[in-house]
Amino acid sequence: MNIFVIIFGLLMIFSIGLGGYASFVGIIDGIASTFDDDVHHKVYYGKKEPAKVSWFFGPCMMVFPAIFQHAFRQIVRQVRQINRIWKRLMRGFFLKKLIFGPLGAILIAYQWPVGAILALFWATVFSVMFLVFLIVFYLLFIPFFIIDRIYLLLRGYKNHCPNCNESSIIPQVACPECGAVHKHLAPNKYGIFNHQCTCGCILGSTYLTGKGKLHTICPHCGEPLNSGATVPFTLQLVGGTSSGKTVFVAAMMDQIHKAASKSKTRITPVPSSQANLAELDQFVKRISDPMATEGRDVTFYSEIFEMGGGKAPIKLEVVDIPGEMFSGEVALQEGIHKMSQYKYANGFIFLVDPFADGDLLRQAPRDGTSVSPISPSEVLDNFDQYLIAQKFAKTDQLITKPISIVVAKSDTEAVSKLLTIEMIKEEFEANKASYGNNFDRCRDEMVKQFLISISQADLVSKVEARFKNAHFFLSSAMGHAPNNDKQYAPVQVIETVDWIMSQTKPALYKRLFSTK
């Protein structure tokens, strides 16, 4: 009797061992099955993203049914294996059948319920443990996602498209191996720190893990952005036809380059702007003369300034819209309302042609200086209407972005007879107290009085009524008549830029003009 008890006990222990082994093997097989490529393909986001879904954001959810399925499947395979062994042992003499027959039948009888119970128990225990692990993982993922967004906001990363004029914080990215476009390269279901392209290439999904080095694409129009992760500093030029914007930006960029050279700041032109920048350089060196801008295409002058010290590089972008786009008919029908880059400009530079309207209308110089046919007041009206139409500004609120109102062509005889920068300096030196010892205030008042004196008071009143943060400048981009072969000698050009820079991008201002 005791022998039978011992035999049954041993069979029970053996059966429990087999059941436990089968359960663990089934759990391992179940987990392993979720790493198959077929499983990843089934959980692609709309099958539009060429990246493997992270195991923790899709395939891992299949672990729960898989471990139960594989555990019970392993029990079935184990019972079948025992049955095959039992049948082999039953072959031959009657004595073998008499001994192994009952033992095999008992073992199989034990194995079904014991294996099933153990498979259910261990699969349940593992599922609960794995669920807790996933909850902890997702709780840790949320801070990483938030940190990435905060990092982008704090560093000021944005991507401005030179083709459609739209901006984006998270652009699309092309895989450097196969060229597939990843539309959602950020901490998400495809990975926290990296995404794996379907070609096997690993792409950093945050700027901390190398995303900024990848080739970016505008998510709005699909055109290349031609620059990596940068902090934008965008200046918008506003002015009518022949108001002198091209000459002005040539002088401005030349002076910025000289400041960068003095401060040992490395500059890299954005590929799409290289031709435009080279053309400006030729103007300044008098290798060629600027021609009137024709057509209705926006011109971008973009360069990347390395800040050093681990700081994000800053992309200076000057946007020049052809003056025709500010004329009444064109502005109303098609022109200015298509120019969406205004919404991300850090500041505006408004070129005023003193000969386009007012008392100097018939005193245009005969030295080759071109004259704008569009009244500065009309240009400002159309500019203001665009800002309102695009919901960038409201009719009952002042526009807070800084604007430089620049009276151009101050080297001409008609203007210099009335006002020069030397006159402004003399007035300030003689009456510092009257201006609160502030040269900018003195210059603003004298330039405004000059505009009023030549019957452009309407322009002054509109600027004061619409802009909270405006300064007035008297400037000459060339410093002399255009038919003079001398090099550019700009007067009050860089001053129109650096005060905007000091307010909106102080890091770049300090880098370029700290010794000013």
C-alpha positions as CSV (number, residue, x, y, z in Angstrom):
1,M,0.0,0.0,0.0
2,N,2.8,2.4,1.0
3,I,4.5,1.6,-2.3
4,F,1.5,2.7,-4.3
5,V,1.3,5.9,-2.3
6,I,5.0,6.6,-2.9
7,I,4.5,5.9,-6.7
8,F,1.5,8.2,-6.9
9,G,3.3,10.9,-5.0
10,L,6.3,10.7,-7.2
11,L,4.1,10.8,-10.3
12,M,2.3,13.8,-8.9
13,I,5.6,15.6,-8.2
14,F,6.9,14.7,-11.6
15,S,3.7,16.0,-13.2
16,I,3.9,19.3,-11.3
17,G,7.5,19.7,-12.4
18,L,6.5,19.0,-16.0
19,G,3.6,21.4,-15.8
20,G,5.7,24.1,-14.2
21,Y,8.4,23.7,-16.9
22,A,5.8,23.8,-19.7
23,S,4.2,26.9,-18.2
24,F,7.5,28.8,-18.1
25,V,8.5,27.7,-21.6
26,G,5.1,28.8,-22.8
27,I,5.5,32.2,-21.2
28,I,8.9,32.7,-22.8
29,D,7.7,31.6,-26.2
30,G,4.7,33.9,-25.8
31,I,6.9,36.9,-25.1
32,A,9.3,36.0,-27.9
33,S,6.5,35.8,-30.4
34,T,5.7,39.5,-29.9
35,F,9.1,40.4,-31.3
36,D,8.3,38.9,-34.7
37,D,8.3,41.4,-37.7
38,D,4.8,40.2,-38.6
39,V,3.5,41.5,-35.3
40,H,5.2,44.9,-35.8
41,H,3.7,45.2,-39.3
42,K,0.2,44.6,-37.9
43,V,0.5,47.6,-35.5
44,Y,1.9,50.3,-37.8
45,Y,0.2,53.6,-37.3
46,G,-2.2,53.6,-40.2
47,K,0.7,51.9,-42.1
48,K,1.9,55.4,-43.1
49,E,4.9,55.7,-40.8
50,P,8.0,53.8,-42.1
51,A,9.2,52.8,-38.6
52,K,8.8,49.8,-36.4
53,V,6.5,50.4,-33.5
54,S,8.3,50.3,-30.3
55,W,7.7,46.9,-28.5
56,F,6.3,48.8,-25.5
57,F,3.7,50.7,-27.6
58,G,1.8,47.9,-29.4
59,P,3.4,44.5,-29.7
60,C,3.8,44.2,-25.9
61,M,0.0,44.4,-25.6
62,M,-0.1,41.0,-27.4
63,V,2.0,39.5,-24.5
64,F,-1.1,38.9,-22.4
65,P,-3.0,36.6,-24.8
66,A,0.3,35.2,-26.2
67,I,1.6,33.8,-22.8
68,F,-1.7,32.1,-22.1
69,Q,-1.9,30.7,-25.6
70,H,1.7,29.5,-25.7
71,A,1.6,28.1,-22.1
72,F,-1.5,25.9,-22.8
73,R,0.0,25.0,-26.2
74,Q,3.1,23.8,-24.5
75,I,1.1,21.7,-22.0
76,V,-0.7,20.1,-25.0
77,R,2.7,19.3,-26.7
78,Q,4.0,17.9,-23.4
79,V,1.0,15.6,-23.0
80,R,1.3,14.4,-26.5
81,Q,5.1,13.7,-26.0
82,I,4.3,11.7,-22.8
83,N,1.7,9.8,-24.7
84,R,4.2,8.9,-27.5
85,I,6.8,7.8,-24.9
86,W,4.1,5.8,-23.1
87,K,3.1,4.0,-26.3
88,R,6.7,3.1,-27.1
89,L,7.1,1.6,-23.6
90,M,3.9,-0.4,-24.0
91,R,5.3,-2.3,-27.0
92,G,6.5,-5.8,-26.5
93,F,6.0,-8.1,-23.5
94,F,2.8,-8.2,-21.5
95,L,4.8,-7.5,-18.3
96,K,5.9,-4.1,-19.7
97,K,2.3,-3.3,-20.4
98,L,1.3,-4.4,-16.9
99,I,3.9,-2.1,-15.3
100,F,4.0,1.0,-17.6
101,G,0.4,1.0,-18.7
102,P,-1.1,2.2,-15.4
103,L,1.8,4.6,-14.7
104,G,1.4,6.3,-18.1
105,A,-2.3,6.5,-17.7
106,I,-2.0,8.1,-14.3
107,L,0.7,10.5,-15.4
108,I,-1.4,11.6,-18.4
109,A,-4.4,11.9,-16.2
110,Y,-2.4,14.1,-13.7
111,Q,-0.7,16.1,-16.4
112,W,-3.9,17.6,-18.0
113,P,-5.4,19.2,-14.9
114,V,-2.1,19.9,-13.1
115,G,-0.5,21.5,-16.3
116,A,-3.6,23.5,-17.1
117,I,-3.8,24.9,-13.5
118,L,-0.1,25.7,-13.4
119,A,-0.2,27.3,-16.9
120,L,-3.2,29.5,-15.8
121,F,-1.5,30.3,-12.5
122,W,1.9,31.3,-13.8
123,A,0.5,33.1,-16.8
124,T,-1.8,35.1,-14.5
125,V,1.0,35.9,-12.1
126,F,3.3,37.1,-14.9
127,S,0.5,39.1,-16.5
128,V,-0.1,41.0,-13.3
129,M,3.7,41.6,-12.8
130,F,4.1,42.7,-16.5
131,L,1.1,45.1,-16.2
132,V,2.6,46.8,-13.2
133,F,5.9,47.1,-15.2
134,L,4.1,48.6,-18.1
135,I,2.3,51.2,-15.9
136,V,5.7,52.2,-14.4
137,F,7.1,52.4,-17.9
138,Y,4.3,54.7,-19.2
139,L,4.6,56.9,-16.2
140,L,8.3,57.3,-17.0
141,F,7.6,57.9,-20.7
142,I,5.3,60.9,-20.0
143,P,8.1,63.0,-18.4
144,F,10.4,62.2,-21.4
145,F,7.7,63.4,-23.8
146,I,7.1,66.5,-21.8
147,I,10.8,67.2,-21.4
148,D,11.3,67.0,-25.2
149,R,8.6,69.6,-25.8
150,I,9.9,71.9,-23.0
151,Y,13.4,71.5,-24.5
152,L,12.1,72.6,-27.9
153,L,10.3,75.6,-26.4
154,L,13.2,76.7,-24.2
155,R,15.7,76.4,-27.0
156,G,13.3,78.2,-29.4
157,Y,13.7,75.6,-32.1
158,K,11.6,76.3,-35.2
159,N,11.8,75.5,-38.8
160,H,10.8,78.1,-41.4
161,C,10.1,76.9,-44.9
162,P,11.4,79.1,-47.7
163,N,8.9,77.6,-50.1
164,C,5.5,77.9,-48.4
165,N,6.5,80.4,-45.7
166,E,5.0,78.2,-43.0
167,S,6.8,77.3,-39.7
168,S,6.9,74.0,-37.8
169,I,8.4,72.8,-34.5
170,I,8.5,69.2,-35.5
171,P,9.4,68.8,-39.2
172,Q,9.3,65.6,-41.2
173,V,12.6,63.8,-41.5
174,A,14.1,61.7,-44.4
175,C,15.9,58.5,-43.5
176,P,19.6,58.9,-44.4
177,E,19.7,55.3,-45.7
178,C,16.6,54.7,-47.7
179,G,15.1,58.2,-48.0
180,A,11.7,57.2,-46.4
181,V,9.9,60.2,-44.9
182,H,9.2,59.9,-41.1
183,K,6.3,62.2,-40.3
184,H,6.2,61.6,-36.5
185,L,9.9,61.6,-35.5
186,A,9.4,62.4,-31.8
187,P,9.0,60.5,-28.5
188,N,5.9,58.4,-29.3
189,K,4.8,54.9,-30.0
190,Y,7.7,54.3,-32.4
191,G,10.2,54.9,-29.7
192,I,11.3,57.3,-26.9
193,F,14.8,58.1,-27.8
194,N,15.2,56.5,-31.3
195,H,13.0,55.2,-34.1
196,Q,14.0,52.2,-36.2
197,C,13.2,52.7,-39.9
198,T,11.8,49.7,-41.8
199,C,15.2,49.6,-43.6
200,G,16.9,49.0,-40.2
201,C,18.4,52.5,-39.8
202,I,18.2,54.0,-36.3
203,L,17.1,57.6,-36.2
204,G,17.3,59.9,-33.1
205,S,13.8,61.0,-32.2
206,T,14.9,63.9,-30.0
207,Y,17.4,66.7,-30.6
208,L,19.4,65.3,-27.7
209,T,19.8,62.0,-29.5
210,G,20.8,63.4,-32.9
211,K,17.5,64.4,-34.6
212,G,18.9,67.9,-35.4
213,K,21.6,66.3,-37.7
214,L,19.0,64.7,-40.0
215,H,17.7,66.0,-43.3
216,T,14.4,67.8,-42.5
217,I,11.4,68.4,-44.7
218,C,8.6,70.9,-44.4
219,P,5.4,69.1,-43.2
220,H,3.2,71.6,-45.0
221,C,4.6,71.5,-48.6
222,G,7.1,68.6,-48.5
223,E,10.0,70.8,-49.6
224,P,13.5,70.5,-48.0
225,L,14.1,72.9,-45.1
226,N,17.9,72.9,-45.8
227,S,18.9,73.5,-42.2
228,G,19.0,71.4,-39.0
229,A,17.8,72.4,-35.6
230,T,18.2,76.1,-35.2
231,V,16.7,79.0,-33.3
232,P,15.3,81.5,-35.8
233,F,15.8,85.2,-35.8
234,T,13.6,86.5,-38.7
235,L,13.5,90.1,-40.0
236,Q,10.8,91.2,-42.4
237,L,11.6,93.9,-44.9
238,V,8.6,96.1,-45.8
239,G,8.6,98.8,-48.5
240,G,7.2,99.8,-51.9
241,T,8.8,99.2,-55.3
242,S,12.2,100.9,-55.6
243,S,12.2,102.0,-52.0
244,G,15.8,100.6,-51.7
245,K,15.2,97.3,-49.9
246,T,17.8,95.3,-51.9
247,V,20.5,97.9,-51.4
248,F,19.6,98.2,-47.8
249,V,19.8,94.5,-47.1
250,A,23.1,94.2,-48.9
251,A,24.6,96.9,-46.6
252,M,23.0,95.3,-43.6
253,M,24.3,91.8,-44.2
254,D,27.8,93.1,-45.0
255,Q,27.8,94.9,-41.6
256,I,26.5,91.9,-39.8
257,H,29.3,89.8,-41.4
258,K,31.9,92.3,-40.3
259,A,30.5,92.1,-36.7
260,A,30.6,88.3,-36.9
261,S,34.2,88.3,-38.1
262,K,35.2,90.7,-35.3
263,S,33.6,88.5,-32.7
264,K,35.0,85.3,-34.3
265,T,31.5,83.9,-34.9
266,R,31.3,81.2,-37.5
267,I,28.6,81.7,-40.2
268,T,27.2,79.1,-42.5
269,P,24.9,80.1,-45.4
270,V,21.7,78.1,-45.8
271,P,22.1,76.2,-49.2
272,S,18.9,77.7,-50.6
273,S,20.1,81.2,-49.9
274,Q,23.7,80.9,-51.2
275,A,23.0,82.5,-54.6
276,N,21.1,85.4,-53.1
277,L,23.8,86.1,-50.5
278,A,26.5,86.0,-53.1
279,E,24.6,88.5,-55.2
280,L,24.4,90.9,-52.2
281,D,28.2,90.5,-51.7
282,Q,28.7,91.5,-55.3
283,F,26.6,94.6,-54.8
284,V,28.6,95.8,-51.8
285,K,31.9,95.2,-53.6
286,R,30.5,97.0,-56.6
287,I,31.2,94.1,-58.9
288,S,27.6,94.4,-60.1
289,D,24.8,96.9,-59.4
290,P,21.4,95.9,-57.9
291,M,18.6,95.6,-60.4
292,A,15.0,96.4,-59.5
293,T,13.3,93.3,-58.1
294,E,10.9,91.8,-60.7
295,G,8.2,89.2,-60.3
296,R,6.3,88.3,-57.2
297,D,8.5,85.8,-55.4
298,V,9.7,86.3,-51.9
299,T,13.5,86.4,-51.5
300,F,15.1,84.8,-48.4
301,Y,18.6,85.6,-47.1
302,S,19.4,82.9,-44.5
303,E,22.6,82.2,-42.6
304,I,23.3,80.1,-39.5
305,F,25.4,81.6,-36.7
306,E,27.3,79.2,-34.4
307,M,26.9,80.3,-30.8
308,G,29.4,78.0,-29.2
309,G,29.3,76.7,-25.6
310,G,26.8,74.1,-26.4
311,K,24.2,76.7,-27.3
312,A,21.8,76.1,-30.2
313,P,22.9,77.8,-33.4
314,I,20.8,80.8,-34.5
315,K,19.5,81.2,-38.0
316,L,19.3,84.8,-39.2
317,E,16.7,85.0,-41.9
318,V,15.9,88.2,-43.8
319,V,12.7,88.1,-45.8
320,D,12.3,90.5,-48.7
321,I,8.9,90.8,-50.4
322,P,8.8,92.6,-53.8
323,G,7.5,96.1,-53.5
324,E,4.7,95.4,-56.0
325,M,3.1,93.1,-53.4
326,F,2.3,96.2,-51.4
327,S,0.5,98.2,-54.1
328,G,-3.2,98.5,-53.8
329,E,-4.6,96.2,-56.5
330,V,-2.0,93.4,-56.1
331,A,-2.1,93.5,-52.3
332,L,-5.9,93.2,-52.3
333,Q,-6.2,90.6,-55.0
334,E,-3.3,88.2,-54.4
335,G,-0.1,89.6,-53.1
336,I,0.5,90.4,-49.5
337,H,-2.3,88.0,-48.3
338,K,-0.2,85.1,-49.4
339,M,2.8,86.1,-47.3
340,S,2.4,84.1,-44.1
341,Q,6.0,84.6,-42.9
342,Y,4.9,87.8,-41.1
343,K,3.5,85.7,-38.3
344,Y,6.9,84.4,-37.2
345,A,8.9,87.5,-37.8
346,N,10.9,88.8,-34.8
347,G,10.7,92.3,-36.1
348,F,10.0,94.5,-39.1
349,I,12.2,97.0,-41.0
350,F,10.0,99.5,-42.9
351,L,11.8,101.4,-45.7
352,V,10.4,104.8,-46.4
353,D,11.2,106.5,-49.7
354,P,11.1,110.2,-48.9
355,F,10.5,111.0,-52.6
356,A,7.5,108.7,-53.0
357,D,5.0,111.1,-51.5
358,G,4.8,114.5,-49.9
359,D,6.7,117.7,-50.6
360,L,9.8,115.9,-52.1
361,L,7.6,114.1,-54.7
362,R,8.9,116.3,-57.5
363,Q,12.4,116.7,-56.2
364,A,13.7,113.2,-57.1
365,P,17.5,113.2,-57.6
366,R,18.9,112.8,-61.1
367,D,21.9,110.8,-60.0
368,G,20.5,107.4,-60.7
369,T,18.6,107.1,-57.5
370,S,15.3,105.2,-58.2
371,V,12.0,106.4,-56.7
372,S,9.1,104.3,-55.4
373,P,5.8,104.9,-57.1
374,I,3.9,103.7,-54.0
375,S,3.1,106.0,-51.1
376,P,4.7,104.8,-47.8
377,S,1.4,105.5,-46.2
378,E,-0.3,103.1,-48.6
379,V,2.3,100.5,-48.0
380,L,1.8,100.7,-44.3
381,D,-2.0,100.5,-44.7
382,N,-1.8,97.3,-46.8
383,F,0.8,95.9,-44.4
384,D,-1.5,96.6,-41.4
385,Q,-4.5,95.1,-43.2
386,Y,-2.6,91.9,-43.8
387,L,-1.6,91.6,-40.2
388,I,-5.3,92.0,-39.2
389,A,-6.5,89.6,-41.9
390,Q,-4.1,86.9,-40.7
391,K,-5.2,87.5,-37.1
392,F,-1.7,88.6,-36.1
393,A,-3.0,92.0,-35.1
394,K,-6.3,93.4,-33.9
395,T,-7.8,96.8,-34.9
396,D,-8.2,97.9,-31.3
397,Q,-4.8,96.8,-30.1
398,L,-1.2,98.0,-30.6
399,I,1.2,95.7,-32.5
400,T,3.9,94.8,-30.0
401,K,6.6,93.4,-32.4
402,P,9.4,95.9,-32.9
403,I,9.6,97.9,-36.1
404,S,12.3,100.2,-37.5
405,I,10.9,103.0,-39.6
406,V,13.8,103.8,-41.9
407,V,13.9,106.9,-44.0
408,A,16.2,105.8,-46.9
409,K,18.3,107.8,-49.3
410,S,19.4,110.3,-46.7
411,D,22.6,111.0,-48.8
412,T,20.5,112.8,-51.5
413,E,20.8,116.6,-51.6
414,A,17.0,117.2,-51.0
415,V,17.1,115.2,-47.8
416,S,20.5,116.2,-46.5
417,K,19.5,119.9,-46.7
418,L,16.8,119.2,-44.2
419,L,18.2,116.6,-41.9
420,T,21.4,114.6,-41.5
421,I,22.7,112.2,-38.8
422,E,25.3,114.9,-37.9
423,M,22.4,117.4,-37.2
424,I,20.8,114.8,-35.0
425,K,24.0,114.3,-33.0
426,E,24.5,118.0,-32.7
427,E,21.0,118.5,-31.4
428,F,21.5,115.7,-28.9
429,E,24.8,117.0,-27.6
430,A,23.3,120.5,-27.1
431,N,20.1,119.3,-25.4
432,K,20.7,115.9,-23.8
433,A,18.6,116.7,-20.8
434,S,15.6,117.5,-23.0
435,Y,15.8,113.9,-24.3
436,G,16.4,112.2,-21.0
437,N,20.0,111.7,-22.1
438,N,18.7,109.2,-24.6
439,F,20.0,109.5,-28.2
440,D,17.3,107.2,-29.6
441,R,14.6,109.5,-28.3
442,C,16.3,112.5,-29.9
443,R,16.7,110.7,-33.3
444,D,13.1,109.5,-33.2
445,E,11.7,113.0,-32.6
446,M,13.8,114.6,-35.3
447,V,13.1,112.0,-37.9
448,K,9.4,112.2,-37.2
449,Q,9.5,116.0,-37.5
450,F,11.4,115.6,-40.8
451,L,8.6,113.4,-42.2
452,I,5.9,115.8,-40.9
453,S,7.8,118.7,-42.6
454,I,7.7,117.0,-46.0
455,S,3.9,116.3,-45.7
456,Q,4.2,112.7,-44.5
457,A,2.5,113.3,-41.2
458,D,-0.1,110.7,-42.1
459,L,2.6,108.0,-42.0
460,V,3.9,109.1,-38.6
461,S,0.4,109.2,-37.1
462,K,-0.4,105.7,-38.4
463,V,2.9,104.2,-37.1
464,E,2.2,105.7,-33.6
465,A,-1.4,104.5,-33.7
466,R,-0.6,100.9,-34.6
467,F,2.9,100.1,-33.2
468,K,3.8,100.1,-29.6
469,N,7.6,99.5,-30.1
470,A,8.9,101.7,-33.0
471,H,12.1,103.6,-33.7
472,F,12.7,106.1,-36.5
473,F,16.0,106.1,-38.4
474,L,17.6,108.3,-41.1
475,S,19.7,106.0,-43.3
476,S,21.7,105.7,-46.4
477,A,22.6,102.1,-47.5
478,M,25.4,103.2,-49.9
479,G,26.4,106.4,-48.2
480,H,26.6,108.1,-51.6
481,A,24.9,108.4,-55.0
482,P,24.4,105.0,-56.8
483,N,26.5,106.3,-59.9
484,N,29.5,106.7,-57.6
485,D,32.0,103.8,-57.9
486,K,33.0,104.0,-54.3
487,Q,32.5,101.1,-51.9
488,Y,29.4,101.1,-49.7
489,A,29.7,103.4,-46.7
490,P,26.4,102.7,-44.8
491,V,24.9,105.3,-42.5
492,Q,22.6,104.2,-39.7
493,V,22.0,100.7,-41.2
494,I,23.2,98.3,-38.6
495,E,21.5,100.4,-35.9
496,T,18.1,99.6,-37.4
497,V,18.8,95.9,-36.8
498,D,20.7,95.6,-33.6
499,W,18.0,97.2,-31.4
500,I,15.5,94.6,-32.6
501,M,18.1,91.9,-32.1
502,S,18.8,93.1,-28.5
503,Q,15.1,92.7,-27.6
504,T,14.2,89.5,-29.4
505,K,17.6,87.6,-29.6
506,P,19.8,89.0,-26.9
507,A,22.2,86.0,-27.1
508,L,23.0,86.8,-30.7
509,Y,23.2,90.5,-30.0
510,K,25.7,89.9,-27.2
511,R,27.7,87.6,-29.4
512,L,28.0,90.1,-32.3
513,F,28.0,93.4,-30.6
514,S,29.3,92.9,-27.0
515,T,32.3,95.1,-27.8
516,K,30.3,97.7,-29.6
